[in-house]
């Protein structure tokens, strides 16, 4: 499990560093990888509803969840519920850095 945690943390760092190059992508939550953070992220892309972002990523073979993902009160407090919620994207032990880079490239297309 220690190796899995290290691998997932590395993927998360690649994703977070990549987001710095994408000014239209907004991250909700802790902006760095630390011991208390899992490699799952809530994002929005300026000018695009979450469902459209998810559809774009799916067209590139990247599957995410969009909407309120049962966190209705949180989405309401963040002010994004009426805009379709957020996109949830995560990386786990079977993902690779190449897949993270593909996700970042697909987000950059928007």
C-alpha positions in Angstrom: 0.0 0.0 0.0 2.9 2.3 0.6 4.0 1.9 -3.0 0.5 2.5 -4.3 0.3 5.7 -2.2 3.6 6.9 -3.6 2.5 6.2 -7.1 -0.9 7.9 -6.7 0.8 10.9 -5.1 3.2 11.2 -8.0 0.3 11.2 -10.5 -1.5 13.8 -8.5 1.6 16.0 -8.5 1.9 15.7 -12.3 -1.8 16.7 -12.6 -1.5 19.7 -10.2 1.6 21.0 -11.9 -0.1 20.6 -15.3 -3.1 22.6 -14.1 -0.7 25.5 -13.5 -0.3 25.7 -17.3 -4.1 25.8 -17.9 -5.4 29.2 -16.9 -9.0 28.3 -17.9 -9.1 25.3 -15.5 -10.1 26.1 -11.9 -9.3 23.6 -9.1 -11.6 23.4 -6.1 -9.9 22.1 -3.0 -6.4 21.8 -1.7 -3.9 22.9 -4.5 -1.0 20.7 -3.5 -0.4 17.0 -2.8 0.2 16.2 0.8 -0.5 13.3 3.2 -4.1 14.4 3.7 -5.0 14.6 0.1 -6.3 11.9 -2.2 -5.6 12.0 -6.0 -9.2 13.1 -6.8 -9.9 16.6 -8.0 -12.9 18.8 -8.6 -12.4 21.2 -11.5 -14.3 23.6 -13.8 -13.2 25.0 -17.2 -14.1 28.6 -17.8 -16.7 29.0 -20.5 -17.8 25.3 -20.4 -20.5 23.5 -18.4 -19.2 20.4 -16.5 -21.3 18.1 -18.6 -19.7 19.5 -21.8 -16.2 19.1 -20.3 -16.9 15.5 -19.3 -18.2 14.8 -22.9 -15.1 16.3 -24.4 -12.9 14.2 -22.2 -14.9 11.1 -22.9 -14.4 11.7 -26.6 -10.7 11.4 -25.9 -11.1 8.2 -23.9 -10.9 9.9 -20.5 -13.8 9.1 -18.3 -14.8 11.5 -15.4 -17.9 12.4 -13.5 -19.7 15.7 -13.9 -22.5 17.4 -11.9 -23.0 17.6 -8.2 -21.9 13.9 -7.5 -24.2 13.8 -4.5 -22.6 16.8 -2.8 -25.5 19.1 -3.4 -24.9 21.4 -0.4 -21.2 21.7 -1.1 -21.9 22.6 -4.8 -24.5 25.2 -3.6 -22.0 26.8 -1.2 -19.4 26.9 -3.9 -21.9 28.6 -6.2 -21.6 26.1 -9.0 -24.8 24.0 -8.6 -26.8 26.2 -11.0 -24.0 26.0 -13.5 -24.1 22.2 -13.7 -21.7 21.5 -10.8 -18.1 20.4 -11.3 -16.0 17.8 -13.1 -14.5 15.1 -10.8 -11.3 13.5 -12.1 -9.1 11.1 -10.2 -6.1 8.9 -10.7 -5.4 5.6 -9.0 -2.8 2.8 -8.8 -3.5 1.5 -12.4 -3.1 4.9 -14.1 0.1 6.1 -15.6 1.8 9.5 -16.0 1.0 9.3 -19.7 -2.7 9.1 -19.0 -2.4 12.1 -16.7 -0.7 14.0 -19.5 -3.4 12.9 -21.9 -6.1 14.3 -19.6 -4.2 17.6 -19.3 -3.8 17.8 -23.1 -7.5 17.2 -23.5 -8.4 19.9 -21.0 -6.0 22.3 -22.8 -8.1 21.8 -26.0 -11.0 23.6 -24.3 
